[in-house]
Structure formats: structure tokens, C-alpha cells
Amino acid sequence: MRNLESITSKWNNILIVVPTKVAGMPKSMNSGTIVMIMLILISVSLLGYLHEAKGYTRVDDTSSGGGTITCPTGEQHEGAISISSTSTPSMSGYYDIVIATNGSSALKSGVFDYVKIYSSGEFILKGKETRDDICGGLTNVASISIEITGQCVSNYSNEPPTIVKIRAANGEKADFPSAPNCS
């Protein structure tokens, strides 16, 4: 037992007493105070890490309200948007916009290759169109870059919808009142 006590006191001297002398800390600080300060610093570091670890990695929106899509020609259509995206393990996702036309429906869709979701719930999704039955596919749709931006809603019953905005390189744009969910 005495051996254990002598080892413990040597480590105590190496880990606490020597650094306090080198740092010029007041002699009135005892080892308990130093241990407490170390625990507080470690706790603050862990809290910062855990907060960062709870960052959002997904944006989903399957229940948007009707929005207006404006084609490059100026033609406008009413429709609804659906979004699913993730930033882990790799950035990916898709979007679909559906409008009703003469008893059937038309579709505009695309995929994401860039997903940025801020801790505030604001998101930026970038990618390419893959299909466009709405604006007539004026150019090769695979070459049209798109950007979708918005703000996630955390409490659907108490928060008003936000506006999800779509902007395409060919001039197409759309605004959808919506309640995207970040998780």
C-alpha cells in the first residue's frame, strides 16, 4: 500500500505541483482547485464537440404548399415541390416539382451534388436538372445548374411556412411556401 501511495504522490508532484511552479501559479492553489479547473476545461471542450456533432445532415420536404414556377419564356405554372437531401455520408439528394395539366401532371426534377445545412437550419442545395416537362426542356436539361435555398421549420404547428427558392442557370425560378424539415 505504501508503494502505491509513494507512486501516487510522485505523479501528483509531476502532474500538478511542478507545472504550477513553472507557470508561477500562486501557492494558495491546492491540487483540488487545479483538478476542478481541468475538469471544467475538459467539460467545456466536450460540450462544444457535442453541439457540433448534432449538426443537421438532412433536409426533407414532402408537404409543400403550392408555388409558382416561372419559365425562361415568362410562362408561369402552379405546382408543389418535394425535396430529399443528405450531406452524409456523401452529398446527394433529389427534388421533384409536379404541376397539374389538363387532367394529367407534368414533372420537373433533378439531383443534388452539393448539400450545405447550417446549424441555424438554413440550407443551400445545388445540382442539375434531370427532367423538365414543365418549361418544355428548352435546352439539354442535364446541363442546367440549379440552386435551392430555404430555412427549415422545427415546429410546424407554431411556425409559419418559409419560402423555398429555386433558381436555375437558364432563368427558371420558383418560390414555394413550405415547411422543410432538417434532421
N, C-alpha and C positions, 0 to 999 in steps of 0.2 A: 504494500500500500504506500509505503514511504517513497519507493521508486516512482510510482505514478504521480505522487504529489510533487516530487522534485522535477519530473518531466513537465508537468503542467505549469509549475512556476517558471521554468525556463522558457517555455513557449509564451507564457504571459509576458515575460520580460522582453522577449524578441518581438512579439507581435504588437504589444501595446506600449510598454514603458520606453523602449528605445526610440520608436517613431515619435512619441510625444516630446522626448528630449531634443531630438533632431529638429523637429518642427518648431520648437520653442514654445510649446503649449504650457499654460500655467500649471503649477504643481498642484493646485487645488482640484484639478480634474482627476477623478478616480477612474479606474478601469470600467466600472459600471456605466458611467456617463459616456465614455468613449464607445462602449458596446452599443448603448442606446442610440448614439448618433449614427453609428454604422448601420444599425437596423433600419433607422428612418431613411437613410440614403438608399439602401437596397430596396425598401418598400416603394419609395417614390419612383425608382427606376423600373420596377416591375409594373406599377400602375400605368406608367407611360407606355410600356410594351403591350400590356393587355388592352389598353384603349385603342392602340394602333391595330392590334390583332382583330378587333371587332369591326374593322372597316367593311364597307359594303363590297360585294363581289358580283351581285346580280341586279338586273333591272328587268322587271316583268310588268306588262300592261296588257291585259286581255279584255278590259271592260271600258274602253274609251267612249266618250260621248262623240257625237257627230262633229266632224270638222270639215273645213273647206280646203280642197286641193286646187291649186291654180297651175294650169299647164303653161308651157312657154308661149303658146299661142294666145293666152289670155282666157281660154275656156276654163270654166270652174265646175267642180263636182263636189257633192256632199258624200262623205264616207266615214268609215271608222278604222282605227289603227290597232294593231296587235304587235307587241314587242316582246322579245325574249333575248336576253344577252347575259354573258358572263365574262368576267375578267380573269377567272382562274379555272382550270389550270392553264388555259390559253385563251386569248381574247377571241370571242366568237359570238354569234347570235344571228337573229333574223328579224325582219319586220314584214308585215302584210298590211296593205290598205285595201279595203273592199268597198265598192260602191254598187248600188242597185241601178240597173239599166234595163228598161223595158221588160220587166219580168225575169231577168237573169241578173248576173253580177259580173263585175269586172275587177281585176286584181292588179295591184302594183306591189312588187315585193323585192327584197334584197337581203344581203348578208353583211355582217359587220366583221371587220378585221382590226378595229380599234375600239376599246371599251374603257372609258375613264369614269369612275364614280367617286366623287369626293365625299368626305365624311359628313358634309352638310346635306347630302342627298342629291346634289346637283350632278347631272350626268351629261357626257358627250359620247355619242356613238357614231363611228364613221365606217363607211363601207362602200359597196357598189350595188346598183340596181341589178336584178337578175330577170325581172319580168315587168312589163308595163302594158296592160290592156286599157289603161285609163287615158293616158295622154297620147296614145297612138304610137308609142315606140318610135319617136321622131328620129332617133339615132340608134346606133348599136347600144342597147341598154347595158351591156356588161362594161361599157366604158364610162358610164355616168357615175361620178362620185356623189355620195350623199352624206349629210351630217344631220343627226337628230340630237336635239338638246332638250333638256327639261329638268324638272325638280320632282323628286319622289315625295309622295304623301305618306305620312306614317299613321295618321289617324283618320280613316275615311269618313267616319261619322261626324267629326268636328271640324275638319279642314275642307276648305273649298277646293275644287279641282284646280290643277295648274295647267299651263299651256305647254304641250309638247310641240316643238317646232321642227319641221323638216325643210331642209334646203338642199337642192341638188345643183350640180355644176352647170346643168343646161337651163337653169332658171326656174325649174319647178319648185313650188313651195307649198307648204301646208301647215296649218295650225289646228291642233286638236285639244279641246278642253278635256283633261284626263286626270287620272289618279294613279300614276305609276308606283309600283312597289319596289323598294330597294331591300335587299336582304344580304 
